[in-house]
């Protein structure tokens, strides 16, 4: 069973990654 803090941190990391990716993609495009 995965602990809650791990899931919460993972969600934050994924969210930030998507924001950075979309930002970079918008800059390139």
CORLIN-V44008 format. One record per helix or strand. SS is the DSSP state (~ for helix, > for strand). FROM is the first residue (numbers start at 1). TO is the last residue. If there is no record, write none. Layout:
BEGIN
ss=SS from=FROM to=TO
ss=SS from=FROM to=TO
END
This chain:
BEGIN
ss=~ from=4 to=28
END
